Amino acid sequence: MEKLVRLVAASGLCIAAVGPAIAAPFEFAPAPQTDLNRVYRIDKATGEVGACQFQLKEGGVGMTICFAAGEGAGPQAPSDYQLVPSRHEREGGIFRVNIRTGEMSVCYVFDDKVVCTPQAK
């Protein structure tokens, strides 16, 4: 019985150790603009931001268009980042927030890349 208790306890420790490793590394949020079908993606650890949207293709099935990280949207100092859409119905951008430091920047698509303003408090 004692051997079984040790085995169950060890299994619990292994599962607990794996838990954080399988946590979702990305967060997704829509642009607040009501007539824009864009979704932003953020790497929660690095703050890197990208975006994708649907685009109709003439005479056929539509396609997904994605925008890579451009100026200011690449990896930042390691921390905990989130995306926060504003409530402005005509705003195509989104806020990138660092929940450890309180810094924010605004990210949006410009010239086929996602760009972000410098972080500020």
All heavy atoms as an XYZ file, in Angstrom:
897
protein
N       0.829     -1.202      0.000
C       0.000      0.000      0.000
C       0.868      1.260      0.000
O       0.564      2.204     -0.705
C      -0.934     -0.069      1.219
C      -1.871      1.085      1.308
S      -3.068      0.984     -0.026
C      -4.182      2.201      0.459
N       1.927      1.235      0.828
C       2.814      2.403      0.901
C       3.457      2.685     -0.458
O       3.607      3.833     -0.867
C       3.901      2.158      1.952
C       4.810      3.354      2.180
C       5.834      3.083      3.261
O       5.505      2.420      4.246
O       6.959      3.544      3.076
N       3.797      1.614     -1.178
C       4.377      1.763     -2.511
C       3.384      2.431     -3.466
O       3.751      3.290     -4.262
C       4.754      0.377     -3.030
C       5.875      0.349     -3.988
C       6.185     -1.082     -4.342
C       7.627     -1.205     -4.720
N       7.991     -2.556     -5.090
N       2.113      2.051     -3.364
C       1.069      2.624     -4.205
C       0.884      4.109     -3.901
O       0.757      4.931     -4.812
C      -0.256      1.868     -4.006
C      -1.441      2.372     -4.806
C      -1.146      2.268     -6.297
C      -2.697      1.608     -4.456
N       0.901      4.472     -2.628
C       0.755      5.881     -2.238
C       1.901      6.702     -2.803
O       1.704      7.794     -3.329
C       0.664      6.016     -0.699
C       0.770      7.477     -0.267
C      -0.617      5.386     -0.176
N       3.134      6.168     -2.727
C       4.291      6.885     -3.279
C       4.181      7.032     -4.797
O       4.494      8.076     -5.355
C       5.591      6.171     -2.921
C       6.089      6.566     -1.544
C       7.460      6.029     -1.315
N       7.249      4.783     -0.566
C       8.132      3.829     -0.391
N       9.318      3.940     -0.932
N       7.876      2.767      0.297
N       3.687      5.994     -5.473
C       3.521      6.038     -6.923
C       2.488      7.085     -7.322
O       2.707      7.876     -8.245
C       3.112      4.656     -7.452
C       2.892      4.551     -8.947
C       4.188      4.875     -9.692
C       2.400      3.172     -9.323
N       1.362      7.128     -6.618
C       0.324      8.114     -6.904
C       0.847      9.521     -6.637
O       0.628     10.438     -7.431
C      -0.963      7.826     -6.088
C      -1.938      8.984     -6.177
C      -1.606      6.538     -6.550
N       1.561      9.714     -5.553
C       2.118     11.031     -5.238
C       3.120     11.461     -6.306
O       3.121     12.605     -6.752
C       2.779     11.009     -3.863
N       3.972     10.541     -6.743
C       4.958     10.862     -7.781
C       4.255     11.205     -9.098
O       4.664     12.117     -9.806
C       5.914      9.695     -7.978
N       3.193     10.492     -9.415
C       2.435     10.784    -10.639
C       1.838     12.179    -10.574
O       1.852     12.910    -11.556
C       1.308      9.760    -10.834
O       1.852      8.482    -11.016
N       1.322     12.552     -9.418
C       0.758     13.889     -9.242
C       1.803     14.965     -9.435
O       1.549     16.000    -10.052
N       3.005     14.730     -8.935
C       4.091     15.699     -9.110
C       4.464     15.825    -10.581
O       4.730     16.911    -11.069
C       5.311     15.290     -8.282
C       5.177     15.443     -6.772
C       6.429     14.897     -6.073
C       4.934     16.885     -6.391
N       4.489     14.706    -11.303
C       4.811     14.754    -12.733
C       3.760     15.541    -13.500
O       4.083     16.355    -14.344
C       4.913     13.344    -13.306
S       6.388     12.459    -12.754
N       2.498     15.316    -13.187
C       1.420     16.041    -13.862
C       1.506     17.525    -13.530
O       1.361     18.371    -14.400
C       0.042     15.459    -13.487
C      -0.100     14.069    -14.106
C      -1.092     16.373    -13.937
C      -1.302     13.287    -13.627
N       1.777     17.860    -12.268
C       1.891     19.267    -11.881
C       3.063     19.935    -12.595
O       2.986     21.090    -12.982
C       2.057     19.383    -10.363
N       4.152     19.200    -12.778
C       5.317     19.770    -13.457
C       5.049     20.005    -14.934
O       5.543     20.947    -15.521
C       6.526     18.849    -13.273
N       4.249     19.163    -15.564
C       3.936     19.299    -16.981
C       2.912     20.409    -17.206
O       2.933     21.071    -18.226
C       3.414     17.953    -17.552
C       2.876     18.132    -18.949
C       4.531     16.924    -17.541
N       2.027     20.666    -16.255
C       0.957     21.652    -16.391
C       1.405     22.986    -16.963
O       0.911     23.418    -17.999
N       2.359     23.678    -16.344
C       2.791     24.968    -16.880
C       3.427     24.864    -18.265
O       3.322     25.765    -19.069
C       3.801     25.474    -15.852
C       3.474     24.760    -14.599
C       2.932     23.420    -15.028
N       4.071     23.742    -18.551
C       4.732     23.587    -19.845
C       3.723     23.509    -20.982
O       4.042     23.849    -22.114
C       5.618     22.342    -19.832
N       2.500     23.065    -20.702
C       1.511     22.958    -21.765
C       0.519     24.118    -21.737
O      -0.466     24.102    -22.438
C       0.768     21.598    -21.712
C       0.049     21.400    -20.387
C       1.709     20.458    -22.023
C      -0.831     20.169    -20.328
N       0.796     25.130    -20.936
C      -0.067     26.309    -20.913
C      -0.029     26.985    -22.283
O       0.987     26.969    -22.970
C       0.395     27.280    -19.837
N      -1.144     27.572    -22.663
C      -1.233     28.209    -23.977
C      -0.291     29.406    -24.066
O      -0.399     30.333    -23.281
C      -2.669     28.642    -24.237
N       0.633     29.396    -25.039
C       1.581     30.498    -25.149
C       1.026     31.719    -25.888
O       1.648     32.760    -25.902
C       2.738     29.888    -25.929
C       2.100     28.835    -26.768
C       0.946     28.306    -25.941
N      -0.142     31.588    -26.518
C      -0.704     32.684    -27.299
C      -2.073     33.095    -26.771
O      -2.779     32.302    -26.174
C      -0.853     32.289    -28.776
C       0.444     32.040    -29.460
C       0.920     30.748    -29.635
C       1.216     33.093    -29.930
C       2.126     30.512    -30.264
C       2.425     32.865    -30.565
C       2.883     31.574    -30.733
N      -2.420     34.347    -27.051
C      -3.751     34.873    -26.764
C      -4.244     35.527    -28.055
O      -3.438     36.058    -28.822
C      -3.668     35.906    -25.644
C      -4.999     36.528    -25.295
C      -4.870     37.510    -24.138
O      -4.702     37.069    -22.999
O      -4.915     38.718    -24.410
N      -5.539     35.484    -28.280
C      -6.132     36.031    -29.494
C      -7.246     36.991    -29.130
O      -7.973     36.762    -28.168
C      -6.694     34.899    -30.368
C      -5.657     33.893    -30.758
C      -5.361     32.811    -29.940
C      -4.957     34.036    -31.945
C      -4.395     31.893    -30.292
C      -3.984     33.116    -32.307
C      -3.711     32.033    -31.469
N      -7.389     38.067    -29.915
C      -8.470     39.032    -29.681
C      -8.821     39.708    -31.001
O      -7.939     39.994    -31.820
C      -8.047     40.078    -28.652
N     -10.117     39.980    -31.206
C     -10.526     40.650    -32.439
C     -10.241     42.142    -32.392
O     -10.211     42.752    -31.318
C     -12.030     40.397    -32.484
C     -12.422     40.300    -31.046
C     -11.254     39.643    -30.350
N     -10.051     42.727    -33.566
C      -9.979     44.188    -33.662
C     -11.359     44.728    -33.288
O     -12.372     44.118    -33.625
C      -9.612     44.602    -35.080
N     -11.432     45.851    -32.605
C     -12.737     46.391    -32.203
C     -13.581     46.915    -33.364
O     -14.790     47.013    -33.238
C     -12.398     47.516    -31.239
C     -10.936     47.682    -31.256
C     -10.313     46.584    -32.055
N     -12.960     47.227    -34.493
C     -13.696     47.783    -35.629
C     -14.760     46.788    -36.077
O     -14.456     45.649    -36.426
C     -12.737     48.099    -36.773
C     -13.379     48.820    -37.920
C     -12.347     49.274    -38.947
O     -11.186     49.477    -38.627
N     -12.780     49.423    -40.183
N     -16.011     47.218    -36.095
C     -17.130     46.304    -36.341
C     -17.221     45.792    -37.768
O     -17.845     44.764    -38.002
C     -18.468     46.967    -35.947
O     -18.607     48.185    -36.673
C     -18.524     47.241    -34.460
N     -16.610     46.464    -38.732
C     -16.673     45.986    -40.110
C     -15.318     45.438    -40.596
O     -15.041     45.391    -41.787
C     -17.177     47.080    -41.050
C     -16.251     48.287    -41.098
O     -15.340     48.389    -40.246
O     -16.443     49.141    -41.976
N     -14.484     45.017    -39.666
C     -13.166     44.474    -39.983
C     -13.065     43.072    -39.374
O     -13.289     42.890    -38.180
C     -12.073     45.378    -39.395
C     -10.627     45.007    -39.662
C     -10.320     45.037    -41.163
C      -9.705     45.959    -38.925
N     -12.731     42.093    -40.193
C     -12.676     40.713    -39.705
C     -11.256     40.306    -39.316
O     -10.798     39.228    -39.646
C     -13.263     39.760    -40.750
C     -12.494     39.804    -42.048
O     -11.480     40.488    -42.160
N     -12.968     39.077    -43.038
N     -10.558     41.132    -38.597
C      -9.157     40.901    -38.224
C      -9.066     40.382    -36.789
O      -9.753     40.863    -35.897
C      -8.380     42.203    -38.353
C      -6.896     42.056    -38.087
C      -6.155     43.331    -38.419
N      -6.268     43.582    -39.859
C      -6.259     44.802    -40.393
N      -6.141     45.869    -39.654
N      -6.373     44.935    -41.701
N      -8.184     39.402    -36.596
C      -7.908     38.865    -35.265
C      -6.421     39.038    -34.998
O      -5.583     38.692    -35.834
C      -8.297     37.372    -35.172
C      -7.868     36.778    -33.838
C      -9.797     37.199    -35.364
N      -6.100     39.575    -33.824
C      -4.705     39.751    -33.411
C      -4.270     38.572    -32.556
O      -5.070     37.975    -31.843
C      -4.536     41.060    -32.623
C      -4.613     42.278    -33.494
C      -5.823     42.922    -33.727
C      -3.473     42.789    -34.098
C      -5.905     44.043    -34.536
C      -3.540     43.914    -34.916
C      -4.751     44.527    -35.123
O      -4.815     45.627    -35.926
N      -2.967     38.276    -32.618
C      -2.366     37.191    -31.835
C      -1.169     37.778    -31.082
O      -0.406     38.575    -31.634
C      -1.881     36.096    -32.792
C      -1.112     34.965    -32.120
C      -0.372     34.080    -33.128
N       0.735     34.821    -33.722
C       0.819     35.178    -35.000
N      -0.117     34.875    -35.853
N       1.862     35.853    -35.443
N      -1.019     37.378    -29.822
C       0.143     37.817    -29.050
C       0.796     36.619    -28.392
O       0.116     35.711    -27.921
C      -0.241     38.888    -27.995
C       1.013     39.525    -27.382
C      -1.136     38.296    -26.914
C       0.740     40.788    -26.600
N       2.123     36.615    -28.409
C       2.882     35.643    -27.628
C       2.904     36.204    -26.208
O       3.454     37.279    -25.970
C       4.295     35.510    -28.195
C       5.125     34.474    -27.461
O       5.186     34.533    -26.214
O       5.721     33.623    -28.133
N       2.270     35.521    -25.286
C       2.080     36.062    -23.939
C       3.386     36.253    -23.176
O       3.451     37.080    -22.278
C       1.135     35.169    -23.141
C      -0.260     35.160    -23.754
C      -1.327     34.479    -22.932
C      -0.989     33.162    -22.367
N      -2.116     32.521    -21.674
N       4.440     35.548    -23.538
C       5.716     35.694    -22.839
C       6.602     36.766    -23.451
O       7.308     37.474    -22.738
C       6.466     34.360    -22.827
N       6.567     36.916    -24.781
C       7.484     37.858    -25.439
C       6.809     39.147    -25.900
O       7.497     40.107    -26.217
C       8.141     37.218    -26.680
O       7.137     37.018    -27.688
C       8.815     35.897    -26.342
N       5.484     39.149    -25.990
C       4.775     40.336    -26.447
C       4.762     40.521    -27.949
O       4.261     41.521    -28.457
N       5.283     39.557    -28.718
C       5.268     39.674    -30.179
C       3.825     39.586    -30.681
O       3.065     38.716    -30.272
C       6.104     38.579    -30.821
C       6.171     38.705    -32.331
C       7.131     37.722    -32.970
O       7.611     36.806    -32.286
O       7.417     37.891    -34.161
N       3.463     40.507    -31.590
C       2.087     40.603    -32.080
C       2.033     40.349    -33.581
O       2.855     40.849    -34.343
C       1.498     42.008    -31.781
C       0.064     42.117    -32.302
C       1.536     42.298    -30.295
N       1.036     39.577    -33.991
C       0.739     39.333    -35.403
C      -0.767     39.450    -35.587
O      -1.512     39.624    -34.625
N      -1.233     39.355    -36.810
C      -2.671     39.451    -37.079
C      -3.010     38.672    -38.343
O      -2.162     38.502    -39.221
C      -3.094     40.906    -37.236
N      -4.255     38.220    -38.422
C      -4.755     37.560    -39.632
C      -6.173     38.047    -39.900
O      -6.876     38.480    -38.977
C      -4.782     36.038    -39.473
S      -3.150     35.270    -39.332
N      -6.565     37.967    -41.161
C      -7.932     38.327    -41.520
C      -8.364     37.524    -42.742
O      -7.539     36.971    -43.454
C      -8.076     39.816    -41.788
C      -7.394     40.307    -43.041
C      -7.471     41.810    -43.187
O      -7.296     42.541    -42.223
N      -7.727     42.263    -44.408
N      -9.662     37.470    -42.945
C     -10.244     36.785    -44.097
C     -10.309     37.753    -45.264
O     -10.598     38.927    -45.100
C     -11.656     36.301    -43.744
C     -12.402     35.731    -44.905
C     -12.115     34.462    -45.378
C     -13.384     36.469    -45.540
C     -12.805     33.934    -46.455
C     -14.079     35.952    -46.616
C     -13.789     34.677    -47.074
N     -10.030     37.237    -46.453
C     -10.131     38.058    -47.655
C     -10.815     37.228    -48.739
O     -10.461     36.067    -48.963
C      -8.755     38.496    -48.128
C      -8.797     39.407    -49.329
C      -7.422     39.964    -49.648
O      -6.560     40.056    -48.786
N      -7.204     40.322    -50.888
N     -11.799     37.826    -49.403
C     -12.469     37.151    -50.504
C     -11.534     37.026    -51.691
O     -10.734     37.916    -51.955
C     -13.712     37.923    -50.929
C     -14.908     37.827    -50.005
C     -16.014     38.763    -50.493
C     -15.422     36.399    -49.917
N     -11.636     35.912    -52.370
C     -10.861     35.691    -53.580
C     -11.853     35.666    -54.734
O     -12.861     34.983    -54.670
C     -10.122     34.353    -53.460
C      -8.884     34.246    -54.278
C      -8.042     33.075    -53.832
C      -8.463     31.818    -54.538
N      -7.621     30.676    -54.237
N     -11.584     36.422    -55.764
C     -12.522     36.540    -56.882
C     -12.838     35.166    -57.475
O     -11.946     34.406    -57.830
C     -11.936     37.450    -57.960
C     -12.944     37.805    -59.027
C     -12.388     38.821    -59.999
O     -11.726     39.778    -59.540
O     -12.609     38.639    -61.197
N     -14.141     34.865    -57.531
C     -14.604     33.641    -58.167
C     -14.315     32.357    -57.415
O     -14.383     31.279    -57.983
N     -13.980     32.432    -56.149
C     -13.678     31.194    -55.439
C     -13.726     31.341    -53.938
O     -14.252     32.320    -53.398
N     -13.165     30.366    -53.308
C     -13.114     30.329    -51.850
C     -12.187     31.431    -51.360
O     -11.169     31.723    -51.992
C     -12.598     28.948    -51.378
C     -12.436     28.908    -49.874
C     -13.540     27.856    -51.850
N     -12.533     32.020    -50.229
C     -11.702     33.069    -49.656
C     -10.387     32.524    -49.133
O     -10.090     31.340    -49.242
N      -9.578     33.417    -48.583
C      -8.278     33.024    -48.058
C      -7.965     33.774    -46.772
O      -8.531     34.828    -46.499
C      -7.194     33.284    -49.104
C      -7.139     34.726    -49.532
S      -6.366     35.089    -51.112
C      -4.849     34.331    -51.120
N      -7.077     33.207    -45.992
C      -6.601     33.849    -44.771
C      -5.332     34.620    -45.103
O      -4.378     34.048    -45.628
C      -6.304     32.802    -43.682
O      -7.492     32.044    -43.454
C      -5.866     33.465    -42.393
N      -5.324     35.898    -44.794
C      -4.162     36.758    -44.997
C      -3.581     37.071    -43.622
O      -4.307     37.528    -42.734
C      -4.562     38.091    -45.683
C      -5.286     37.832    -46.996
C      -3.355     38.994    -45.866
C      -4.435     37.168    -48.054
N      -2.299     36.817    -43.435
C      -1.675     37.085    -42.141
C      -0.592     38.149    -42.284
O       0.065     38.255    -43.317
C      -1.093     35.808    -41.554
S      -2.380     34.624    -41.090
N      -0.442     38.924    -41.235
C       0.517     40.030    -41.186
C       1.538     39.735    -40.093
O       1.176     39.575    -38.928
C      -0.205     41.343    -40.884
C      -1.341     41.617    -41.831
C      -2.645     41.298    -41.480
C      -1.114     42.169    -43.082
C      -3.700     41.543    -42.345
C      -2.160     42.414    -43.956
C      -3.463     42.097    -43.593
N       2.801     39.678    -40.468
C       3.882     39.398    -39.516
C       4.194     40.631    -38.678
O       3.804     41.752    -39.008
C       5.127     38.955    -40.281
N       4.937     40.413    -37.623
C       5.361     41.505    -36.759
C       6.339     42.416    -37.487
O       7.313     41.952    -38.071
C       6.010     40.955    -35.491
N       6.047     43.709    -37.483
C       6.925     44.717    -38.059
C       7.502     45.574    -36.946
O       7.682     45.117    -35.810
N       7.744     46.836    -37.245
C       8.375     47.752    -36.296
C       7.610     47.834    -34.970
O       6.419     48.125    -34.936
C       8.461     49.150    -36.910
C       9.214     50.139    -36.046
C       9.348     51.499    -36.706
O       9.232     51.587    -37.944
O       9.570     52.470    -35.972
N       8.305     47.553    -33.885
C       7.736     47.643    -32.542
C       6.863     46.472    -32.142
O       6.492     46.343    -30.981
N       6.512     45.590    -33.085
C       5.617     44.473    -32.775
C       6.362     43.175    -32.505
O       5.758     42.172    -32.153
C       4.628     44.257    -33.920
N       7.678     43.202    -32.667
C       8.481     42.006    -32.414
C       8.604     41.725    -30.926
O       7.991     42.399    -30.095
N       9.399     40.731    -30.575
C       9.564     40.366    -29.167
C      10.036     41.537    -28.309
O      10.894     42.317    -28.718
C      10.622     39.264    -29.211
C      10.545     38.713    -30.602
C      10.165     39.881    -31.470
N       9.447     41.636    -27.146
C       9.796     42.649    -26.150
C      10.530     41.952    -25.003
O      10.799     40.763    -25.073
C       8.519     43.322    -25.630
C       7.624     43.904    -26.718
C       8.287     45.033    -27.463
O       8.604     46.064    -26.894
N       8.496     44.842    -28.761
N      10.811     42.677    -23.939
C      11.426     42.070    -22.758
C      10.485     40.988    -22.228
O       9.265     41.184    -22.207
C      11.663     43.130    -21.687
N      11.004     39.840    -21.819
C      10.139     38.777    -21.303
C       9.266     39.282    -20.147
O       9.748     39.974    -19.250
C      11.122     37.720    -20.812
C      12.378     37.978    -21.582
C      12.418     39.470    -21.798
N       7.970     38.958    -20.204
C       7.024     39.394    -19.183
C       5.710     38.656    -19.402
O       5.690     37.590    -20.017
C       6.817     40.912    -19.251
O       6.143     41.364    -18.088
N       4.608     39.233    -18.942
C       3.261     38.698    -19.168
C       2.489     39.733    -19.975
O       2.185     40.810    -19.475
C       2.531     38.450    -17.841
C       3.100     37.278    -17.077
O       3.550     36.321    -17.723
O       3.095     37.316    -15.831
N       2.168     39.404    -21.222
C       1.502     40.331    -22.126
C       0.090     39.843    -22.447
O      -0.177     38.652    -22.483
C       2.280     40.464    -23.435
C       3.634     41.107    -23.261
C       4.769     40.341    -23.037
C       3.772     42.483    -23.305
C       6.009     40.927    -22.872
C       5.005     43.088    -23.147
C       6.126     42.303    -22.931
O       7.345     42.892    -22.765
N      -0.790     40.800    -22.712
C      -2.154     40.513    -23.127
C      -2.575     41.501    -24.211
O      -1.963     42.556    -24.370
C      -3.132     40.653    -21.951
C      -2.994     39.605    -20.903
C      -4.023     39.783    -19.796
O      -4.593     40.853    -19.618
N      -4.250     38.735    -19.052
N      -3.647     41.152    -24.903
C      -4.274     42.051    -25.867
C      -5.563     42.582    -25.275
O      -6.332     41.822    -24.676
C      -4.599     41.303    -27.163
C      -3.397     40.808    -27.961
C      -3.865     39.924    -29.104
C      -2.577     41.974    -28.478
N      -5.806     43.883    -25.446
C      -7.034     44.497    -24.939
C      -7.626     45.368    -26.050
O      -7.055     46.396    -26.407
C      -6.762     45.365    -23.687
C      -8.046     46.019    -23.211
C      -6.128     44.534    -22.584
N      -8.748     44.942    -26.620
C      -9.393     45.794    -27.629
C     -10.073     46.979    -26.949
O     -10.563     46.871    -25.830
C     -10.421     44.877    -28.286
C     -10.551     43.688    -27.412
C      -9.411     43.673    -26.452
N     -10.071     48.121    -27.630
C     -10.818     49.260    -27.100
C     -12.289     49.017    -27.398
O     -12.647     48.045    -28.050
C     -10.354     50.560    -27.774
O     -10.799     50.586    -29.115
N     -13.145     49.907    -26.965
C     -14.569     49.769    -27.264
C     -14.968     50.704    -28.399
O     -16.132     50.942    -28.630
C     -15.378     50.058    -26.005
C     -15.098     49.022    -24.924
C     -15.932     49.266    -23.741
N     -17.330     49.116    -24.128
C     -18.220     48.424    -23.469
N     -17.873     47.810    -22.376
N     -19.460     48.360    -23.883
N     -13.991     51.220    -29.117
C     -14.236     52.158    -30.211
C     -14.553     51.358    -31.467
O     -13.697     50.647    -31.991
C     -13.003     53.031    -30.421
C     -13.248     54.215    -31.278
N     -13.299     54.138    -32.649
C     -13.472     55.510    -30.960
C     -13.529     55.340    -33.134
N     -13.640     56.189    -32.136
N     -15.755     51.449    -31.967
C     -16.198     50.593    -33.075
C     -15.492     50.848    -34.393
O     -15.575     50.050    -35.312
C     -17.710     50.697    -33.266
C     -18.172     52.056    -33.725
C     -19.683     52.135    -33.844
O     -20.383     51.470    -33.085
O     -20.137     52.890    -34.710
N     -14.763     51.948    -34.526
C     -14.035     52.247    -35.774
C     -12.525     52.090    -35.595
O     -11.764     52.564    -36.421
C     -14.371     53.664    -36.255
C     -15.825     53.881    -36.627
C     -16.271     53.123    -37.854
N     -15.420     53.466    -38.982
C     -15.219     52.663    -40.028
N     -15.806     51.515    -40.090
N     -14.428     53.031    -41.001
N     -12.079     51.452    -34.545
C     -10.650     51.297    -34.257
C     -10.153     49.951    -34.771
O     -10.627     48.914    -34.331
C     -10.394     51.419    -32.754
C      -8.942     51.284    -32.365
C      -8.071     52.322    -33.024
O      -8.339     53.520    -32.847
O      -7.132     51.940    -33.747
N      -9.200     49.963    -35.693
C      -8.654     48.731    -36.248
C      -7.492     48.180    -35.448
O      -7.079     47.053    -35.638
N      -6.957     48.981    -34.523
C      -5.818     48.557    -33.712
C      -6.251     47.951    -32.395
O      -7.437     47.888    -32.070
N      -5.261     47.511    -31.631
C      -5.521     46.869    -30.343
C      -4.400     47.237    -29.383
O      -3.277     47.521    -29.813
C      -5.626     45.337    -30.540
C      -6.264     44.672    -29.343
C      -4.282     44.722    -30.896
C      -6.844     43.303    -29.654
N      -4.682     47.253    -28.094
C      -3.665     47.557    -27.088
C      -2.901     46.292    -26.716
O      -3.489     45.240    -26.489
C      -4.307     48.132    -25.817
C      -4.803     49.532    -25.981
C      -6.103     49.773    -26.384
C      -3.974     50.611    -25.737
C      -6.576     51.058    -26.541
C      -4.431     51.910    -25.891
C      -5.735     52.131    -26.289
N      -1.568     46.416    -26.664
C      -0.717     45.366    -26.087
C      -0.366     45.860    -24.692
O       0.189     46.947    -24.533
C       0.563     45.192    -26.920
C       1.569     44.254    -26.243
C       2.820     44.061    -27.059
N       3.481     45.325    -27.348
C       4.471     45.445    -28.225
N       4.899     44.403    -28.910
N       5.028     46.600    -28.447
N      -0.703     45.087    -23.674
C      -0.441     45.510    -22.299
C       0.507     44.534    -21.624
O       0.434     43.331    -21.829
C      -1.745     45.660    -21.480
C      -2.633     46.725    -22.070
C      -2.508     44.354    -21.387
N       1.432     45.095    -20.850
C       2.338     44.304    -20.034
C       1.722     44.301    -18.640
O       1.728     45.335    -17.957
C       3.732     44.938    -20.031
C       4.725     44.128    -19.242
O       4.396     43.468    -18.264
N       5.977     44.193    -19.663
N       1.174     43.174    -18.221
C       0.446     43.162    -16.947
C       1.368     43.164    -15.732
O       0.900     43.378    -14.620
C      -0.576     42.004    -16.873
C       0.107     40.650    -16.966
C      -1.615     42.150    -17.968
C      -0.847     39.489    -16.730
N       2.655     42.986    -15.919
C       3.607     43.104    -14.796
C       4.029     44.550    -14.559
O       4.224     44.965    -13.429
C       4.850     42.261    -15.052
C       4.615     40.787    -14.910
C       5.925     40.051    -14.997
N       5.699     38.627    -15.053
C       6.655     37.749    -15.269
N       7.897     38.145    -15.466
N       6.375     36.475    -15.320
N       4.224     45.316    -15.643
C       4.758     46.674    -15.501
C       3.703     47.763    -15.696
O       3.943     48.909    -15.358
C       5.877     46.930    -16.534
O       5.304     46.914    -17.844
C       6.985     45.883    -16.425
N       2.570     47.417    -16.299
C       1.538     48.409    -16.589
C       1.783     49.186    -17.872
O       1.004     50.066    -18.223
N       2.831     48.857    -18.601
C       3.108     49.551    -19.864
C       2.122     49.100    -20.935
O       1.656     47.966    -20.919
C       4.531     49.262    -20.335
C       5.587     49.856    -19.429
C       6.977     49.469    -19.888
O       7.245     48.266    -20.023
O       7.779     50.392    -20.115
N       1.830     50.022    -21.859
C       0.921     49.734    -22.966
C       1.478     50.303    -24.254
O       2.242     51.259    -24.240
C      -0.432     50.403    -22.728
C      -1.185     49.924    -21.555
S      -2.779     50.768    -21.566
C      -3.039     50.936    -19.832
N       1.038     49.701    -25.352
C       1.303     50.243    -26.673
C       0.101     49.887    -27.543
O      -0.695     49.026    -27.197
C       2.603     49.683    -27.259
O       2.565     48.280    -27.325
N      -0.039     50.571    -28.654
C      -1.127     50.294    -29.585
C      -0.528     49.629    -30.822
O       0.465     50.110    -31.373
C      -1.878     51.581    -29.975
C      -2.957     51.270    -30.998
C      -2.481     52.222    -28.742
N      -1.143     48.532    -31.246
C      -0.663     47.785    -32.406
C      -1.737     47.800    -33.488
O      -2.935     47.729    -33.190
C      -0.350     46.349    -32.008
S       0.904     46.214    -30.700
N      -1.294     47.880    -34.740
C      -2.227     47.941    -35.863
C      -1.490     47.496    -37.130
O      -0.265     47.402    -37.149
C      -2.797     49.352    -36.033
C      -1.746     50.430    -36.121
C      -1.301     50.901    -37.347
C      -1.173     50.971    -34.965
C      -0.327     51.890    -37.422
C      -0.200     51.946    -35.032
C       0.225     52.403    -36.262
O       1.190     53.366    -36.339
N      -2.242     47.205    -38.171
C      -1.651     46.788    -39.440
C      -1.335     48.033    -40.266
O      -2.174     48.911    -40.443
C      -2.590     45.847    -40.215
C      -2.031     45.537    -41.603
C      -2.807     44.554    -39.438
N      -0.086     48.093    -40.767
C       0.386     49.204    -41.583
C       1.347     48.633    -42.628
O       2.323     47.971    -42.274
C       1.083     50.251    -40.710
C       1.566     51.444    -41.464
C       0.675     52.398    -41.933
C       2.917     51.624    -41.708
C       1.115     53.502    -42.635
C       3.376     52.726    -42.403
C       2.469     53.669    -42.869
N       1.076     48.865    -43.909
C       1.934     48.371    -44.996
C       2.207     46.864    -44.893
O       3.355     46.423    -44.960
C       3.258     49.134    -45.041
C       3.103     50.529    -45.605
O       2.075     50.801    -46.261
O       4.016     51.345    -45.388
N       1.174     46.083    -44.684
C       1.262     44.616    -44.645
C       2.092     44.054    -43.486
O       2.575     42.922    -43.556
C       1.789     44.060    -45.973
C       0.824     44.311    -47.114
O      -0.398     44.400    -46.850
O       1.279     44.436    -48.265
N       2.263     44.814    -42.437
C       2.950     44.352    -41.220
C       2.158     44.866    -40.015
O       1.468     45.876    -40.093
C       4.365     44.924    -41.113
C       5.308     44.493    -42.191
C       5.871     43.140    -41.904
C       6.930     42.807    -42.936
N       7.274     41.446    -42.983
N       2.278     44.171    -38.894
C       1.734     44.705    -37.650
C       2.813     45.577    -37.042
O       3.976     45.156    -36.921
C       1.358     43.577    -36.657
C       0.885     44.162    -35.336
C       0.277     42.685    -37.252
N       2.474     46.804    -36.704
C       3.407     47.723    -36.048
C       2.815     48.135    -34.715
O       1.598     48.106    -34.536
C       3.704     48.967    -36.920
C       4.379     48.570    -38.212
C       2.432     49.744    -37.213
N       3.675     48.490    -33.765
C       3.214     48.914    -32.444
C       3.942     50.182    -32.035
O       5.123     50.349    -32.324
C       3.486     47.824    -31.395
S       2.635     46.270    -31.675
N       3.209     51.057    -31.356
C       3.826     52.261    -30.817
C       4.761     51.857    -29.666
O       4.636     50.757    -29.108
C       2.737     53.220    -30.273
O       2.017     52.565    -29.234
C       1.790     53.647    -31.378
N       5.702     52.727    -29.283
C       6.556     52.416    -28.134
C       5.710     52.237    -26.868
O       4.695     52.911    -26.695
C       7.476     53.642    -28.022
C       7.468     54.243    -29.397
C       6.099     53.977    -29.935
N       6.154     51.335    -26.010
C       5.441     51.105    -24.761
C       5.563     52.328    -23.853
O       6.606     52.971    -23.791
C       6.005     49.879    -24.053
C       5.734     48.610    -24.825
C       6.175     47.377    -24.069
O       6.455     47.413    -22.884
N       6.232     46.258    -24.763
N       4.482     52.628    -23.165
C       4.463     53.773    -22.253
C       3.547     53.457    -21.086
O       2.695     52.587    -21.155
C       3.971     55.021    -22.989
N       3.718     54.228    -20.028
C       2.857     54.101    -18.832
C       2.005     55.322    -18.717
O       2.412     56.412    -18.911
C       3.694     53.989    -17.574
C       3.984     52.589    -17.175
C       4.623     52.638    -15.799
C       4.990     51.276    -15.329
N       5.641     51.288    -14.058
